[in-house]
């Protein structure tokens, strides 16, 4: 059995199938991070970019009720983003997607943030039977993308809600410096993929209560309606620990102890399902990003990773029951042959063929640069 190799700079390793090391043992994800550093400056240049962006958003939203939209999950990143936007004098509409798995802490965090900041909140509620059918379909597909339905639904919802609200800017709380880039071999989604898995394994075949955006719809939203997905934290000094201190003090935000653990299914998925079935520990991505950004000591990260991802057995039992499985049925899913998005119809090959126009779109800031790097280049 081949021994595991780990990056000499971060904690990414060969459990990531798409990892590549240079002659010094440094991984391609570290090099991608450095590439993004060059693309997204901080300091005076970054401040200038953000100030210009804020002014553009205000001009585009003049005489409108809102000038931007923000997806709010109740987690630290999106909550701080909402706080930051209001401090800049922006008038955001907060949108949250309720897929039936939100924790009490996340719901309270969302209410506290929007109430204290005086921000309107629009909640898009998924029909539970449709959501359950979609999530069961991805578990039956035996892929490591079982949380893709929610991830892509959130992405789709934000575009459609931006259209309804008449705004052109959707502010995104992702930070490559604090969160990194999840390997495509671990997490991939697009509209065709979501629909194809549902068609193969689902009972309903079609989702009506929330949007699943097609590639053509995405092109329409970006090129015709000119909706921009803007990753604000790429240009500001975003420190997750400091951000948590601020929103705890100012917005009565409560910590839920874990990245994306504001959602019960995601918490179960990351802490139990991925490690047990696929030997995937997503802490490696976040820790690696924080190491590269000098926010975490590498040795401390390695010590943390030496212990298995902690999970709550109550979460496992709750998810199995809520999705309508018996323990024996779920055990069968855990032992299904592992598959990947390559085994199902997706837009992946099309995006590879459209690599050049996607690159141009990224350079013109029509789409986030990470979309090109992850879905067309890598």
Secondary structure as UniProt FT lines:
FT   TURN            14..15
FT   TURN            17..18
FT   TURN            23..24
FT   HELIX           28..39
FT   HELIX           43..60
FT   TURN            61..63
FT   STRAND          68..71
FT   HELIX           76..87
FT   TURN            88..89
FT   STRAND          92..98
FT   HELIX           104..117
FT   STRAND          121..125
FT   HELIX           128..140
FT   TURN            141..142
FT   TURN            144..147
FT   HELIX           148..165
FT   STRAND          169..172
FT   TURN            176..179
FT   TURN            184..186
FT   HELIX           191..201
FT   HELIX           215..219
FT   HELIX           220..224
FT   STRAND          228..231
FT   HELIX           232..235
FT   HELIX           240..251
FT   TURN            259..262
FT   HELIX           264..268
FT   HELIX           269..278
FT   HELIX           283..292
FT   TURN            293..294
FT   HELIX           298..305
FT   HELIX           313..322
FT   TURN            323..324
FT   HELIX           327..334
FT   HELIX           341..343
FT   HELIX           348..353
FT   HELIX           355..363
FT   TURN            364..365
FT   HELIX           369..372
FT   HELIX           373..377
//
